[in-house]
Amino acid sequence: MVHEVFLKLLADEEVRRSFRDGAFGAWLVTVARNQARAFLNKYRKEQLVEPEVLAGLAGGHTDAHEARFELRKLVEEFQRRLPAKWAPVFEARFIRQLDQRTAAAALGMHRTTLAYREMVIRRRLRRFLLREEDP
């Protein structure tokens, strides 16, 4: 965890600029706490999907690695079926898991436009996964 905080301080200019006048130690504690929360959230997301569930989603494969590979292929197939203007939104929000404000800024669009496209993508993804219709 110490390495993650140190890397965050070195690599992210925005984090370095976030230090204002005040107690440097308190700022470091805040950065470390935020990094720890981000790590725990990522870990929890990864642990939500058990290997058996992955296997069931990936067509009955028993090997977790093989199941992840099959799921990756499924995601790539969905991405190919998306209209070109929605693919970057899918990448930013679902693959890279950026928050809406950050994703909208990175894509050069209003947050409300991004939120609308995200809503449509979620609907299409649900239909795709349930095989209700092709997106």
N, C-alpha and C positions, 0 to 999 in steps of 0.2 A: 504494500500500500504506500509506503514511503516513496518507493520508486515512481509510482503512478503520480503522486503529488508533485514530485520533483520534475518529472517529465512534463506534466501539465504546466508548471511554472516556466519551464524552458521553452516549450513548443508553442504555447498559446499566448500570443502577444496581448490579446484582449484580457486574459487573466492577469498578466503583469500590469497592464494599465488600470485594472480595477482597484489597485492599491491607492488609497488616498491617504492624506495625512492621518495619523493615528498610530495605534499600537500595531507594530509589524507582526508580533506574535499572535495577536488576536486575528489578524487577517489570514495568517498561515493556517490557524486552526479552522477558520471558516472554509478556506480552500480545501483543506484536508477532509473536512466533514462533507462538503459537497461531492468530492471525489469518491469518498466512501459510500455515500448514498447512490451515486451513479453506478458504482461497482455492484452494490447489492441489488439494485433494480435490474441490471443486466443479468446477474446471476439468477435472480428469481425468474426472469423471463425464460432463461435457458432451462431451468429446472421444472417449469410448468409442463413441458412436453416430455413425458417419459418415453424411453425407447420403444416400449410396447405400443404406445399410442402412435409414435412415428411409424412403426412397422405397419400398423393398421391403416394409416393414411396413405402409405406408400405401396399399397397393393399386397400386403401380407408378407413383406420381406421381414426376416427376423434379425438381420444384422443392422444395428443402428446406423453404421456408416453407409451401408447400401440404401437404407431408408432415407437418410438425409440427401443422398445423391439423387434418388428418385423425386424427392420433394423439390430439390433445386431445379430439376428438369421441368417439373410442373410449373414452378414459378416463372421460369424462362419462357415456357409455352404461353402462359398468360400474358407476359410482357410483350411477346411478339404480336399478340392479338389486339393489344391496346392501340388506339389512334396515336399517331406520333406526338401530338401536343399533350397527351396525358402520360406518356411514358416517363418523362422527367419527374412528374409529380409522384408517380408510383415509386420510382427509384429513391427520391428524397424522403418521402414519408414512410414507406413500407420497408424498403431495403436498408437505407442508411438511418432510418428512424429519427430524422430531424424533427424538432418541434415546428409548428406551423409558421411562426414568425421567421425562424431561421431559414426554413425551406423556401418560403415566399421571397425572402430577400435574395437567396442564392439563385432562384429562378427568375428574378426580376419581374415579379407579378404581385398584385394585391393579395393580401391574406385571404380575403373573402373569395377571390377567384380560385385560389388554391384549395380552400375549404370546399367549394362547390365541386371541383374536379375530384377531390378526395372522396366526397360522398358518392359520386357517380362510380368511381373506381371500386369502392367498397361494394356497391350494389352489383357491379359486373363481376367482381371477384366471387361474391357469394353465389351468383348464378353459374359461374364457371365451375366452381368447386362442387356444386350440387348437380352439375351437368343439366341444368334447366334449359340453357341456351348458350350458344357461342357468343362471346362478347365481340 
